[in-house]
């Protein structure tokens, strides 16, 4: 179990890079990233909303 958990560390560390790339490559799109409000010490990814412009 420890090996499985260690393999997911940093899995979401690039979520803001994905956000910026979506905005850059598809102008007019809406992208929102939400972090877990209960985690004050670390930025913990909670959800991501994407609506691509037509």
PDB file of N, CA, C, O and CB in Angstrom:
ATOM      1  N   UNK A   1       0.825  -1.181   0.000  1.00  0.00           N
ATOM      2  CA  UNK A   1       0.000   0.000   0.000  1.00  0.00           C
ATOM      3  C   UNK A   1       0.877   1.255   0.000  1.00  0.00           C
ATOM      4  O   UNK A   1       0.577   2.237  -0.680  1.00  0.00           O
ATOM      5  CB  UNK A   1      -0.943  -0.008   1.207  1.00  0.00           C
ATOM      6  N   UNK A   2       1.952   1.205   0.766  1.00  0.00           N
ATOM      7  CA  UNK A   2       2.863   2.360   0.835  1.00  0.00           C
ATOM      8  C   UNK A   2       3.467   2.666  -0.541  1.00  0.00           C
ATOM      9  O   UNK A   2       3.603   3.830  -0.919  1.00  0.00           O
ATOM     10  CB  UNK A   2       3.993   2.095   1.863  1.00  0.00           C
ATOM     11  N   UNK A   3       3.825   1.623  -1.280  1.00  0.00           N
ATOM     12  CA  UNK A   3       4.379   1.814  -2.618  1.00  0.00           C
ATOM     13  C   UNK A   3       3.352   2.465  -3.541  1.00  0.00           C
ATOM     14  O   UNK A   3       3.705   3.329  -4.343  1.00  0.00           O
ATOM     15  CB  UNK A   3       4.843   0.473  -3.202  1.00  0.00           C
ATOM     16  N   UNK A   4       2.106   2.065  -3.439  1.00  0.00           N
ATOM     17  CA  UNK A   4       1.036   2.637  -4.244  1.00  0.00           C
ATOM     18  C   UNK A   4       0.836   4.113  -3.912  1.00  0.00           C
ATOM     19  O   UNK A   4       0.705   4.939  -4.815  1.00  0.00           O
ATOM     20  CB  UNK A   4      -0.268   1.861  -4.027  1.00  0.00           C
ATOM     21  N   UNK A   5       0.812   4.446  -2.643  1.00  0.00           N
ATOM     22  CA  UNK A   5       0.634   5.836  -2.220  1.00  0.00           C
ATOM     23  C   UNK A   5       1.821   6.680  -2.650  1.00  0.00           C
ATOM     24  O   UNK A   5       1.632   7.805  -3.112  1.00  0.00           O
ATOM     25  CB  UNK A   5       0.447   5.921  -0.699  1.00  0.00           C
ATOM     26  N   UNK A   6       3.033   6.174  -2.514  1.00  0.00           N
ATOM     27  CA  UNK A   6       4.228   6.915  -2.937  1.00  0.00           C
ATOM     28  C   UNK A   6       4.221   7.190  -4.437  1.00  0.00           C
ATOM     29  O   UNK A   6       4.729   8.221  -4.878  1.00  0.00           O
ATOM     30  CB  UNK A   6       5.489   6.139  -2.561  1.00  0.00           C
ATOM     31  N   UNK A   7       3.660   6.293  -5.212  1.00  0.00           N
ATOM     32  CA  UNK A   7       3.652   6.479  -6.662  1.00  0.00           C
ATOM     33  C   UNK A   7       2.698   7.582  -7.096  1.00  0.00           C
ATOM     34  O   UNK A   7       2.821   8.098  -8.207  1.00  0.00           O
ATOM     35  CB  UNK A   7       3.278   5.183  -7.350  1.00  0.00           C
ATOM     36  N   UNK A   8       1.751   7.954  -6.241  1.00  0.00           N
ATOM     37  CA  UNK A   8       0.807   9.014  -6.587  1.00  0.00           C
ATOM     38  C   UNK A   8       1.235  10.382  -6.070  1.00  0.00           C
ATOM     39  O   UNK A   8       0.590  11.382  -6.386  1.00  0.00           O
ATOM     40  CB  UNK A   8      -0.554   8.680  -6.046  1.00  0.00           C
ATOM     41  N   UNK A   9       2.299  10.449  -5.290  1.00  0.00           N
ATOM     42  CA  UNK A   9       2.787  11.744  -4.809  1.00  0.00           C
ATOM     43  C   UNK A   9       3.186  12.603  -5.991  1.00  0.00           C
ATOM     44  O   UNK A   9       3.940  12.163  -6.859  1.00  0.00           O
ATOM     45  CB  UNK A   9       3.982  11.566  -3.841  1.00  0.00           C
ATOM     46  N   UNK A  10       2.686  13.823  -6.029  1.00  0.00           N
ATOM     47  CA  UNK A  10       3.003  14.713  -7.126  1.00  0.00           C
ATOM     48  C   UNK A  10       2.149  14.510  -8.354  1.00  0.00           C
ATOM     49  O   UNK A  10       2.364  15.159  -9.377  1.00  0.00           O
ATOM     50  CB  UNK A  10       4.413  14.556  -7.491  1.00  0.00           C
ATOM     51  N   UNK A  11       1.182  13.615  -8.267  1.00  0.00           N
ATOM     52  CA  UNK A  11       0.334  13.310  -9.422  1.00  0.00           C
ATOM     53  C   UNK A  11      -0.369  14.559  -9.941  1.00  0.00           C
ATOM     54  O   UNK A  11      -0.513  14.743 -11.150  1.00  0.00           O
ATOM     55  CB  UNK A  11      -0.701  12.246  -9.055  1.00  0.00           C
ATOM     56  N   UNK A  12      -0.799  15.405  -9.028  1.00  0.00           N
ATOM     57  CA  UNK A  12      -1.533  16.610  -9.416  1.00  0.00           C
ATOM     58  C   UNK A  12      -0.678  17.873  -9.334  1.00  0.00           C
ATOM     59  O   UNK A  12      -1.215  18.980  -9.382  1.00  0.00           O
ATOM     60  CB  UNK A  12      -2.755  16.770  -8.540  1.00  0.00           C
ATOM     61  N   UNK A  13       0.616  17.731  -9.215  1.00  0.00           N
ATOM     62  CA  UNK A  13       1.481  18.895  -9.054  1.00  0.00           C
ATOM     63  C   UNK A  13       1.521  19.775 -10.293  1.00  0.00           C
ATOM     64  O   UNK A  13       1.909  20.939 -10.195  1.00  0.00           O
ATOM     65  CB  UNK A  13       2.874  18.452  -8.711  1.00  0.00           C
ATOM     66  N   UNK A  14       1.139  19.269 -11.437  1.00  0.00           N
ATOM     67  CA  UNK A  14       1.196  20.039 -12.679  1.00  0.00           C
ATOM     68  C   UNK A  14      -0.168  20.526 -13.139  1.00  0.00           C
ATOM     69  O   UNK A  14      -0.319  20.959 -14.282  1.00  0.00           O
ATOM     70  CB  UNK A  14       1.820  19.210 -13.763  1.00  0.00           C
ATOM     71  N   UNK A  15      -1.159  20.459 -12.263  1.00  0.00           N
ATOM     72  CA  UNK A  15      -2.512  20.824 -12.654  1.00  0.00           C
ATOM     73  C   UNK A  15      -2.596  22.282 -13.113  1.00  0.00           C
ATOM     74  O   UNK A  15      -3.381  22.597 -14.008  1.00  0.00           O
ATOM     75  CB  UNK A  15      -3.470  20.585 -11.497  1.00  0.00           C
ATOM     76  N   UNK A  16      -1.806  23.172 -12.519  1.00  0.00           N
ATOM     77  CA  UNK A  16      -1.831  24.570 -12.937  1.00  0.00           C
ATOM     78  C   UNK A  16      -1.134  24.759 -14.277  1.00  0.00           C
ATOM     79  O   UNK A  16      -1.458  25.685 -15.021  1.00  0.00           O
ATOM     80  CB  UNK A  16      -1.176  25.452 -11.878  1.00  0.00           C
ATOM     81  N   UNK A  17      -0.178  23.889 -14.590  1.00  0.00           N
ATOM     82  CA  UNK A  17       0.426  23.914 -15.929  1.00  0.00           C
ATOM     83  C   UNK A  17      -0.616  23.525 -16.982  1.00  0.00           C
ATOM     84  O   UNK A  17      -0.671  24.127 -18.054  1.00  0.00           O
ATOM     85  CB  UNK A  17       1.651  22.956 -15.999  1.00  0.00           C
ATOM     86  N   UNK A  18      -1.438  22.523 -16.676  1.00  0.00           N
ATOM     87  CA  UNK A  18      -2.501  22.114 -17.588  1.00  0.00           C
ATOM     88  C   UNK A  18      -3.504  23.253 -17.763  1.00  0.00           C
ATOM     89  O   UNK A  18      -3.965  23.523 -18.872  1.00  0.00           O
ATOM     90  CB  UNK A  18      -3.208  20.842 -17.067  1.00  0.00           C
ATOM     91  N   UNK A  19      -3.834  23.910 -16.662  1.00  0.00           N
ATOM     92  CA  UNK A  19      -4.745  25.052 -16.698  1.00  0.00           C
ATOM     93  C   UNK A  19      -4.223  26.126 -17.651  1.00  0.00           C
ATOM     94  O   UNK A  19      -4.956  26.589 -18.524  1.00  0.00           O
ATOM     95  CB  UNK A  19      -4.933  25.637 -15.286  1.00  0.00           C
ATOM     96  N   UNK A  20      -2.972  26.520 -17.489  1.00  0.00           N
ATOM     97  CA  UNK A  20      -2.390  27.559 -18.338  1.00  0.00           C
ATOM     98  C   UNK A  20      -2.313  27.126 -19.803  1.00  0.00           C
ATOM     99  O   UNK A  20      -2.542  27.938 -20.699  1.00  0.00           O
ATOM    100  CB  UNK A  20      -1.001  27.925 -17.835  1.00  0.00           C
ATOM    101  N   UNK A  21      -1.996  25.866 -20.050  1.00  0.00           N
ATOM    102  CA  UNK A  21      -1.897  25.380 -21.423  1.00  0.00           C
ATOM    103  C   UNK A  21      -3.264  25.367 -22.107  1.00  0.00           C
ATOM    104  O   UNK A  21      -3.364  25.696 -23.289  1.00  0.00           O
ATOM    105  CB  UNK A  21      -1.285  23.976 -21.445  1.00  0.00           C
ATOM    106  N   UNK A  22      -4.301  24.998 -21.389  1.00  0.00           N
ATOM    107  CA  UNK A  22      -5.643  25.024 -21.964  1.00  0.00           C
ATOM    108  C   UNK A  22      -6.061  26.446 -22.331  1.00  0.00           C
ATOM    109  O   UNK A  22      -6.638  26.669 -23.395  1.00  0.00           O
ATOM    110  CB  UNK A  22      -6.651  24.417 -20.988  1.00  0.00           C
ATOM    111  N   UNK A  23      -5.776  27.401 -21.460  1.00  0.00           N
ATOM    112  CA  UNK A  23      -6.108  28.801 -21.726  1.00  0.00           C
ATOM    113  C   UNK A  23      -5.292  29.337 -22.908  1.00  0.00           C
ATOM    114  O   UNK A  23      -5.807  30.095 -23.730  1.00  0.00           O
ATOM    115  CB  UNK A  23      -5.856  29.662 -20.469  1.00  0.00           C
ATOM    116  N   UNK A  24      -4.021  28.940 -22.986  1.00  0.00           N
ATOM    117  CA  UNK A  24      -3.151  29.401 -24.061  1.00  0.00           C
ATOM    118  C   UNK A  24      -3.578  28.816 -25.408  1.00  0.00           C
ATOM    119  O   UNK A  24      -3.653  29.531 -26.408  1.00  0.00           O
ATOM    120  CB  UNK A  24      -1.698  29.029 -23.762  1.00  0.00           C
ATOM    121  N   UNK A  25      -3.855  27.522 -25.425  1.00  0.00           N
ATOM    122  CA  UNK A  25      -4.107  26.847 -26.691  1.00  0.00           C
ATOM    123  C   UNK A  25      -5.555  26.990 -27.180  1.00  0.00           C
ATOM    124  O   UNK A  25      -5.827  26.796 -28.364  1.00  0.00           O
ATOM    125  CB  UNK A  25      -3.764  25.390 -26.555  1.00  0.00           C
ATOM    126  N   UNK A  26      -6.457  27.317 -26.301  1.00  0.00           N
ATOM    127  CA  UNK A  26      -7.870  27.447 -26.675  1.00  0.00           C
ATOM    128  C   UNK A  26      -8.446  28.703 -26.023  1.00  0.00           C
ATOM    129  O   UNK A  26      -9.214  28.610 -25.065  1.00  0.00           O
ATOM    130  CB  UNK A  26      -8.686  26.178 -26.248  1.00  0.00           C
ATOM    131  N   UNK A  27      -8.071  29.895 -26.545  1.00  0.00           N
ATOM    132  CA  UNK A  27      -8.558  31.154 -25.958  1.00  0.00           C
ATOM    133  C   UNK A  27     -10.094  31.192 -25.929  1.00  0.00           C
ATOM    134  O   UNK A  27     -10.754  30.686 -26.836  1.00  0.00           O
ATOM    135  CB  UNK A  27      -8.013  32.365 -26.756  1.00  0.00           C
ATOM    136  N   UNK A  28     -10.635  31.787 -24.897  1.00  0.00           N
ATOM    137  CA  UNK A  28     -12.082  31.851 -24.730  1.00  0.00           C
ATOM    138  C   UNK A  28     -12.634  30.723 -23.880  1.00  0.00           C
ATOM    139  O   UNK A  28     -13.802  30.749 -23.492  1.00  0.00           O
ATOM    140  CB  UNK A  28     -12.746  31.834 -26.066  1.00  0.00           C
ATOM    141  N   UNK A  29     -11.804  29.733 -23.588  1.00  0.00           N
ATOM    142  CA  UNK A  29     -12.228  28.617 -22.746  1.00  0.00           C
ATOM    143  C   UNK A  29     -12.242  29.052 -21.282  1.00  0.00           C
ATOM    144  O   UNK A  29     -11.588  30.021 -20.898  1.00  0.00           O
ATOM    145  CB  UNK A  29     -11.296  27.393 -22.943  1.00  0.00           C
ATOM    146  N   UNK A  30     -12.997  28.319 -20.483  1.00  0.00           N
ATOM    147  CA  UNK A  30     -13.049  28.564 -19.047  1.00  0.00           C
ATOM    148  C   UNK A  30     -12.433  27.377 -18.335  1.00  0.00           C
ATOM    149  O   UNK A  30     -12.827  26.233 -18.563  1.00  0.00           O
ATOM    150  CB  UNK A  30     -14.505  28.808 -18.564  1.00  0.00           C
ATOM    151  N   UNK A  31     -11.461  27.652 -17.468  1.00  0.00           N
ATOM    152  CA  UNK A  31     -10.819  26.596 -16.685  1.00  0.00           C
ATOM    153  C   UNK A  31     -10.723  27.089 -15.247  1.00  0.00           C
ATOM    154  O   UNK A  31     -10.239  28.192 -14.995  1.00  0.00           O
ATOM    155  CB  UNK A  31      -9.397  26.225 -17.260  1.00  0.00           C
ATOM    156  N   UNK A  32     -11.181  26.277 -14.314  1.00  0.00           N
ATOM    157  CA  UNK A  32     -11.112  26.626 -12.894  1.00  0.00           C
ATOM    158  C   UNK A  32     -10.535  25.452 -12.122  1.00  0.00           C
ATOM    159  O   UNK A  32     -10.948  24.308 -12.311  1.00  0.00           O
ATOM    160  CB  UNK A  32     -12.514  27.011 -12.341  1.00  0.00           C
ATOM    161  N   UNK A  33      -9.579  25.743 -11.252  1.00  0.00           N
ATOM    162  CA  UNK A  33      -8.962  24.726 -10.400  1.00  0.00           C
ATOM    163  C   UNK A  33      -9.299  25.073  -8.954  1.00  0.00           C
ATOM    164  O   UNK A  33      -9.145  26.218  -8.530  1.00  0.00           O
ATOM    165  CB  UNK A  33      -7.401  24.648 -10.622  1.00  0.00           C
ATOM    166  N   UNK A  34      -9.755  24.085  -8.208  1.00  0.00           N
ATOM    167  CA  UNK A  34     -10.099  24.290  -6.804  1.00  0.00           C
ATOM    168  C   UNK A  34      -9.177  23.445  -5.935  1.00  0.00           C
ATOM    169  O   UNK A  34      -8.948  22.265  -6.200  1.00  0.00           O
ATOM    170  CB  UNK A  34     -11.590  23.935  -6.536  1.00  0.00           C
ATOM    171  N   UNK A  35      -8.656  24.081  -4.891  1.00  0.00           N
ATOM    172  CA  UNK A  35      -7.833  23.381  -3.918  1.00  0.00           C
ATOM    173  C   UNK A  35      -8.674  23.067  -2.688  1.00  0.00           C
ATOM    174  O   UNK A  35      -9.670  23.741  -2.426  1.00  0.00           O
ATOM    175  CB  UNK A  35      -6.586  24.220  -3.536  1.00  0.00           C
ATOM    176  N   UNK A  36      -8.283  22.057  -1.941  1.00  0.00           N
ATOM    177  CA  UNK A  36      -9.003  21.634  -0.743  1.00  0.00           C
ATOM    178  C   UNK A  36      -8.903  22.728   0.320  1.00  0.00           C
ATOM    179  O   UNK A  36      -7.800  23.027   0.777  1.00  0.00           O
ATOM    180  CB  UNK A  36      -8.442  20.286  -0.202  1.00  0.00           C
ATOM    181  N   UNK A  37     -10.028  23.335   0.729  1.00  0.00           N
ATOM    182  CA  UNK A  37      -9.975  24.413   1.715  1.00  0.00           C
ATOM    183  C   UNK A  37      -9.611  23.942   3.123  1.00  0.00           C
ATOM    184  O   UNK A  37      -9.243  24.758   3.968  1.00  0.00           O
ATOM    185  CB  UNK A  37     -11.298  25.114   1.757  1.00  0.00           C
ATOM    186  N   UNK A  38      -9.709  22.642   3.385  1.00  0.00           N
ATOM    187  CA  UNK A  38      -9.364  22.115   4.709  1.00  0.00           C
ATOM    188  C   UNK A  38      -7.869  21.902   4.880  1.00  0.00           C
ATOM    189  O   UNK A  38      -7.397  21.721   6.002  1.00  0.00           O
ATOM    190  CB  UNK A  38     -10.089  20.810   4.952  1.00  0.00           C
ATOM    191  N   UNK A  39      -7.115  21.920   3.784  1.00  0.00           N
ATOM    192  CA  UNK A  39      -5.666  21.730   3.826  1.00  0.00           C
ATOM    193  C   UNK A  39      -4.990  23.095   3.770  1.00  0.00           C
ATOM    194  O   UNK A  39      -4.842  23.676   2.695  1.00  0.00           O
ATOM    195  CB  UNK A  39      -5.181  20.821   2.653  1.00  0.00           C
ATOM    196  N   UNK A  40      -4.584  23.598   4.919  1.00  0.00           N
ATOM    197  CA  UNK A  40      -3.990  24.931   4.984  1.00  0.00           C
ATOM    198  C   UNK A  40      -2.479  24.915   4.761  1.00  0.00           C
ATOM    199  O   UNK A  40      -1.916  25.895   4.273  1.00  0.00           O
ATOM    200  CB  UNK A  40      -4.297  25.563   6.319  1.00  0.00           C
ATOM    201  N   UNK A  41      -1.830  23.828   5.111  1.00  0.00           N
ATOM    202  CA  UNK A  41      -0.371  23.758   5.004  1.00  0.00           C
ATOM    203  C   UNK A  41       0.090  23.385   3.598  1.00  0.00           C
ATOM    204  O   UNK A  41       1.137  23.847   3.145  1.00  0.00           O
ATOM    205  CB  UNK A  41       0.174  22.753   6.002  1.00  0.00           C
ATOM    206  N   UNK A  42      -0.669  22.569   2.920  1.00  0.00           N
ATOM    207  CA  UNK A  42      -0.300  22.102   1.583  1.00  0.00           C
ATOM    208  C   UNK A  42      -1.394  22.460   0.596  1.00  0.00           C
ATOM    209  O   UNK A  42      -2.570  22.517   0.955  1.00  0.00           O
ATOM    210  CB  UNK A  42      -0.046  20.579   1.578  1.00  0.00           C
ATOM    211  N   UNK A  43      -1.010  22.699  -0.638  1.00  0.00           N
ATOM    212  CA  UNK A  43      -2.003  22.882  -1.696  1.00  0.00           C
ATOM    213  C   UNK A  43      -2.419  21.496  -2.178  1.00  0.00           C
ATOM    214  O   UNK A  43      -1.637  20.788  -2.813  1.00  0.00           O
ATOM    215  CB  UNK A  43      -1.436  23.757  -2.881  1.00  0.00           C
ATOM    216  N   UNK A  44      -3.659  21.115  -1.872  1.00  0.00           N
ATOM    217  CA  UNK A  44      -4.165  19.798  -2.230  1.00  0.00           C
ATOM    218  C   UNK A  44      -5.267  19.981  -3.272  1.00  0.00           C
ATOM    219  O   UNK A  44      -6.278  20.635  -3.014  1.00  0.00           O
ATOM    220  CB  UNK A  44      -4.694  19.027  -0.971  1.00  0.00           C
ATOM    221  N   UNK A  45      -5.061  19.401  -4.441  1.00  0.00           N
ATOM    222  CA  UNK A  45      -6.024  19.475  -5.529  1.00  0.00           C
ATOM    223  C   UNK A  45      -7.353  18.874  -5.109  1.00  0.00           C
ATOM    224  O   UNK A  45      -7.403  17.794  -4.519  1.00  0.00           O
ATOM    225  CB  UNK A  45      -5.489  18.764  -6.769  1.00  0.00           C
ATOM    226  N   UNK A  46      -8.441  19.595  -5.423  1.00  0.00           N
ATOM    227  CA  UNK A  46      -9.764  19.068  -5.123  1.00  0.00           C
ATOM    228  C   UNK A  46     -10.543  18.770  -6.416  1.00  0.00           C
ATOM    229  O   UNK A  46     -11.075  17.672  -6.579  1.00  0.00           O
ATOM    230  CB  UNK A  46     -10.542  20.063  -4.246  1.00  0.00           C
ATOM    231  N   UNK A  47     -10.609  19.754  -7.339  1.00  0.00           N
ATOM    232  CA  UNK A  47     -11.339  19.516  -8.584  1.00  0.00           C
ATOM    233  C   UNK A  47     -10.898  20.498  -9.654  1.00  0.00           C
ATOM    234  O   UNK A  47     -10.250  21.507  -9.377  1.00  0.00           O
ATOM    235  CB  UNK A  47     -12.853  19.626  -8.357  1.00  0.00           C
ATOM    236  N   UNK A  48     -11.270  20.171 -10.887  1.00  0.00           N
ATOM    237  CA  UNK A  48     -10.943  21.020 -12.028  1.00  0.00           C
ATOM    238  C   UNK A  48     -12.155  21.052 -12.957  1.00  0.00           C
ATOM    239  O   UNK A  48     -12.740  20.017 -13.277  1.00  0.00           O
ATOM    240  CB  UNK A  48      -9.663  20.502 -12.779  1.00  0.00           C
ATOM    241  N   UNK A  49     -12.514  22.251 -13.378  1.00  0.00           N
ATOM    242  CA  UNK A  49     -13.637  22.449 -14.287  1.00  0.00           C
ATOM    243  C   UNK A  49     -13.078  22.986 -15.607  1.00  0.00           C
ATOM    244  O   UNK A  49     -12.272  23.916 -15.606  1.00  0.00           O
ATOM    245  CB  UNK A  49     -14.710  23.431 -13.674  1.00  0.00           C
ATOM    246  N   UNK A  50     -13.505  22.403 -16.729  1.00  0.00           N
ATOM    247  CA  UNK A  50     -13.040  22.835 -18.042  1.00  0.00           C
ATOM    248  C   UNK A  50     -14.240  22.967 -18.964  1.00  0.00           C
ATOM    249  O   UNK A  50     -15.043  22.042 -19.088  1.00  0.00           O
ATOM    250  CB  UNK A  50     -11.995  21.841 -18.626  1.00  0.00           C
ATOM    251  N   UNK A  51     -14.359  24.134 -19.618  1.00  0.00           N
ATOM    252  CA  UNK A  51     -15.366  24.353 -20.637  1.00  0.00           C
ATOM    253  C   UNK A  51     -14.633  24.946 -21.838  1.00  0.00           C
ATOM    254  O   UNK A  51     -14.241  26.113 -21.812  1.00  0.00           O
ATOM    255  CB  UNK A  51     -16.534  25.298 -20.126  1.00  0.00           C
ATOM    256  N   UNK A  52     -14.447  24.156 -22.879  1.00  0.00           N
ATOM    257  CA  UNK A  52     -13.686  24.600 -24.061  1.00  0.00           C
ATOM    258  C   UNK A  52     -14.553  25.453 -24.961  1.00  0.00           C
ATOM    259  O   UNK A  52     -15.726  25.155 -25.183  1.00  0.00           O
ATOM    260  CB  UNK A  52     -13.141  23.394 -24.848  1.00  0.00           C
ATOM    261  N   UNK A  53     -13.954  26.534 -25.484  1.00  0.00           N
ATOM    262  CA  UNK A  53     -14.640  27.414 -26.422  1.00  0.00           C
ATOM    263  C   UNK A  53     -14.781  26.680 -27.754  1.00  0.00           C
ATOM    264  O   UNK A  53     -13.904  25.911 -28.147  1.00  0.00           O
ATOM    265  CB  UNK A  53     -13.871  28.766 -26.599  1.00  0.00           C
ATOM    266  N   UNK A  54     -15.881  26.927 -28.433  1.00  0.00           N
ATOM    267  CA  UNK A  54     -16.193  26.243 -29.687  1.00  0.00           C
ATOM    268  C   UNK A  54     -15.326  26.534 -30.837  1.00  0.00           C
ATOM    269  O   UNK A  54     -15.537  25.990 -31.922  1.00  0.00           O
ATOM    270  CB  UNK A  54     -17.509  26.541 -30.069  1.00  0.00           C
TER     271      UNK A  54
END
